[in-house]
Amino acid sequence: MLMRWLRAMALAGVPLSAGTAFAHNLPQFTELVKRNSPAVVNISTKQSISPREMLLESLQSPETDEVFDALMRRFLERDGAGNGGQPFDFDSKSRGSGFIYSDDGYIVTNHHVVLGATDIKVALNDGRELPAQLIGSDERTDVAVLKVIANDLPVLKMGESDKLEVGEWVLAIGSPFGFDHSATAGIVSAKGRSLPDENYVPFIQTDVAINPGNSGGPLFNLAGEVVGINSQIYSRSGGFMGVSFAIPIDVAQGVIEQLKRKGSVSRGWLGVYVQAIDTKLAQSFNMAKPEGALVAEVMPDGPAAGMLNQGDVILRFDDKPVENSAALPLLVGSTAIGKTVELAVLRAGKYKAVSLTLTELPSPNARE
């Protein structure tokens, strides 16, 4: 492949010396992989899944025939999976990745890797397979913490995802399709990516090849530091298509520490539904540019009840700018419960300061 690339450079008129110099400057991942692979683990689980749940999940596949889709949905809705509304359960195995967070046996992976698991096993690089206890799992960030009984385990060094730059090289180690300790590399394609129904994670987008089984594995920078947890891909086929997403480690670490300490995560709650400000809305509010979060609804039992109005535009939260609607949940969720915060709001063409006290986010279905 390198020879073909050099030949193409020569045909394009690029001097050979320039091409070889560029090739020599490409990053070398061999030492990074050798050094960090011992702390990357394979996770297998057993789950109790009803035929109804399995079939409904299969219907979400883009390859499902539309006629079959409609017939199966009608069958499931009418007959409860064809067993008098009492579907039986069976065990199914799933595989994912993870990494050793501390030498006393704490392991980090994705929430969806261990969701519904009745039995969890962790395969280490040295060949040991250990039973694992689920310490805690957070659906909103897709982070889970496991614990195995072991000491003096190899651990990974945590980095700072905020310092990542678009275009920077990154590397993933995981178990795609169950193939242990597979390494793939690419670059950071974007930062702060907001995905539908994912309000609490500003994802790192990369072009690192991530496939089923990579979920929960670490994403490294060139210094060998963990900067993300591989979580999702964008795909029409179920396989890698050049777009993958990782949870920034700066976001994940606060979640990990809460899960280790108490098995769950507490977040601040404002009690509003918000929507994005586009160019037309910005013009209607006489704003110079689209920014902030438009309050679409105020929940009657939330902290904002009586303090914020529908149609308010939240521009600042506790002295931090609200760049867009996706930024507000991150700011609110990372703020301590019971803290009194100051909001800068645009209301009916006038700027207004609003002070209120955050309470705890009550359930996965609640919003900001």
N, C-alpha and C positions, 0 to 999 in steps of 0.2 A: 504494500500500500504506500509506503514511504517513497519507493522508487517511482511509482506512477505519479505521485504528487510532485516529486522533483522534476520528472519529465514534463509534466504540465506547466510547471513554473518556467522551464526552459523554453517551451513552445510559446509561452506568453511574453517572452523577452526579458524575464527576470534573471539577473546574473546568478549563476550557480552558487557563488559564495554567499549571496544574500539569502537564498533558499536554505542552504545548509545551516547558516547561522540561525535562521528562524527555527529550523527543526531542532537545533541543539538547545534553544531557549524554551522549548515546550516543557511543561512540568513533568517531573518524574514521580509517579505515585507508588513505586515499589516499596520504599522504606515506610511510607505512611501506612500501606496495607499490612506489611509485616508487623509493624509496631502496634496497630490498633485492632487487628482481627481477633486476637485472643479475648477481647472484651465484648465482642459482638456475639449474640446468641440467637439460636433458632427456637421458636416457641410453637408448640403444638397443643391443641386443645380438643376436648370432647364436648360436644354440645347436644342438648336435647331439643330437637326441632320437629315440629309436627309437619306432616305432609302438606297441610294447608299453607303453612308459612313458607315451606320450600317452594311450592308451586307459585305462590304469589311473588316470591323473590325472583323466580325464573321468568316470570312475565315481564319483568322490568328490563330484560335483555333486549337490545335494539334489533337482534336477529330473530326475535319471536314473530311468527306469522300472525298477521292481524286477525284473521278468521279464528285461528286457534286461540289467540288472546281473548277474543270476545266470548267464545264458547267456554273456555276455562273459567273466566270470571263469573259467568252466569252459573256455572256448575258449583263453584266454590261458594258464591253468595247464597244459592238455594239449598245446597246439601251439606254445607260445612265439611267439605272435602270428602263427601260421599260416605260418611261413616256415622250417620245419624247425629251429626253435630259433635261427635266425640272422636276427633282424630287421635291416633296412637302416636307415640314418640319413638324416635330411634336416635342412635348416636351418629354424629358426623364429625369428622376430623377437619380442622382448619390449621393452617400454618401461617406464621408471621415471623417477624424479626424483633429484636430488642437489643439493649446494651446494658452492661453492668454500670450502675451509677455509683455504687460504693462497695468497698471491699468486704463488707459484712453481709452482702447478699441482696441488696436492693437492685431491682432491674426495672428499666423503663421500656414501655412499648405503647402501642395505640389502644385506645378504648375499644375500637371495633374488632381488634384481634382477639380480645378475651370476652367480648360481649356474650352473655348467656352460657359461658363455659362452666361445665360441671367438673372438669379435671384439666389441670394445666401442667405441662412439663416443659422444662427448659433444657436444651442441649447446649453444652459448653464446647468451646473450641478444643478442649483436651479430651473429648469423647464422653465425658460424664453426662448423664441425663438425670436431672433432679426435679422432684415435685415442687411446684411453686404455689404459694398462697397469694391470693389477690388482696392487696392491702387497701387499694382504693382506685376508683376509675372516674374520670370526668368526661361526660359526653360532649360538653360544649367545646372543649379544646381537643378532644380525641386523645387524651393522655391517660395512661394507666400505670400503676406501680405494683410490681410483684415482689415477693420475698422468697428466697431459697435459703436453706440451712447450709451455709458454707462460710469460710473465712479466708482472708488473704487472697481474694479474687483480684484479677487485673481490672483496672478501671480506666475510663476515658476522661480526658481533660475537657472541661466545658469552655467554650469560647464565648464571643459576644456577637450575636447575630446582627445587632444594630450597626456594627462596623462593616458588614458585608457591602460590597459594591456590585452593581449590575455589571456583568461581564467577567466577574471574578470566577476562577476555577473552583469547583467543589467536587467531592467524591462521596459516593454512597457505598456502604457495605451491608449486605443483607442476604436473604435466602429466597430469591425469586423462584417460584415453582418448586420450592423445597431444596434447591441447590445451595448448600451451605457456603457462606463466606464468599459470595460473588461480589466483585467490585466493578462499579460503573462510574464514569466521570462525565462532567459537562460544565456548563457555566450557569451563573445566576442570570435568569432571564428578566426577572422583575422582583420588586419587593413590595410589601404591604398590599398584596393582592387580596381583595375581598371576594369570597365565594358565596353563592346563594345559601341561605340558612346557616351560615357559619359566621356569627356575629362577633365572636371573641378571639379570632385568630387572624392577624395580618400575614397571610401566607408568603413564604419565599417560593417564587416560581423558578424552576430550573428546567434544563433540557437533559438532565441526568436520566438514563433509562431506568425506570421504576416499573416493576411488574408485580402481580399477585405474589405475596410472600415477602416482598420488601417492606411492607407496612410495619412501622415501629422501629425500623433500623435507623442508625445515625447518618447524618449528613455532615461531612467534614470540610473545613477549609484547608488550605495548603499547609498550614502549621500543624495539622493533625488534631485540631480542636473541634468538638461537636458544636455546630452552629444551627442544627435543625434536626427534627424528627420526621422522617419520610412518612407521609400520611395518605395522599391521594394522587390520582392521575386523572387527566381529562382524556377520555377515550370513547370512540364510537363502536369499538370492537371488543373491548375488555382488555386489550393489550396496549403496550406503550405506543404513543403517537407523538412524542416529542414535547409533551407538556406534563410536568409533575409538580407537586406542591409539598412543601415541608413546613412543619410548625416551628417558628423561630425559637431557639433555645432560651432566649431572654423571656419569652412568654411562658414557655414550658416549665422553667425552673421554679417559678413561684407556685405553679400548680403542683409540681412534684413534691415540694416541701410541705404544702398543705395536706396532700394525700398521705405522705409519710407520717405526719403528725397526728392527723385525726381521721383519715380515710375518706374525706370529702372536701369540697372546695366551697368557700363562702365568697360571695361577690356583692358589691354594692348595687343598689337598684334605684332607678329614677322614676320608673312607672309611666313611661310614655312610649308610644309608637311613633317612629320618625320615618321620613321619606327623603329622598335625595332632592337637592336643589339643582335644576338644570338651567340652561341659559334663559329660557322663556320665563321661568319662575323668578329668576334673579332680576330680570327686567321689570317684572310686575311688582317686585318689592323695592325697586329703585336701587338695587345693589350693583356695585361696580363689576362684580364677577360672581359666578356660582361658588358659594361656600356655605358652611354651616349645615345644620340639620333642621328640617322643617317638622314641627310637631304636628302629626296627623291626628293623634288621639291622646287624650290624657286619661289614664286609668283611675277610676274613682277611689280605689283603695291604695293608691301609690303615694309616695312622698311628694310628687309634683301636683297632686290634686289641690286646687285652690291657689296654686302658685304659678303654674304655667297654663297657657291657653292654646287651644287648637289654632294653628296659623302662626304661632311664634316661631322665630328662627333662632336656634341656639348657636351663637357664634363663638363663645368661649366657655370652657368648663374648668372651674377652679384655676383660673389664670393660664389655661392651656388652650391654644386655638383649636376649634373644631373645623378641620379642613373640609370634611364632607360627612354625610350621614353614617358611613361605615366607621368613622373614627370615634363616634360618640360611645357606642357600647364598650369599646376597648378602654376608654377613659373612665367610664362609670364602673365597669367591672373590676378594674384594678384599684379602685378607691376603697378605703376601709369603711366598713359598715359603721354607721353612727356618726360619721364625719359630716360636718356642716360645710357645704361647698357654695361657692359664688358662681352664678351664671351670668353671662352677658347675652341679652336677648334683644332681638329686633321685633318690636310689637307695634303694629299699625303705623309703621314708618318712623317710630321713635326707639331709641336705644334705652334699655331698662336693665337694671341690676336686680337679680333675683337670688335670694338666699334660702336654701333648704337643706334638710338633713336626710342623708341616704339611709335606707333600710336594706335588709338582705333580700337578694333576688330569690323569689319563692319557689320557682319550679322551672324545668327546662322549657316550658311553653311560654314563660313570661319574656317580655322584651326589655328594652333598655331601662 
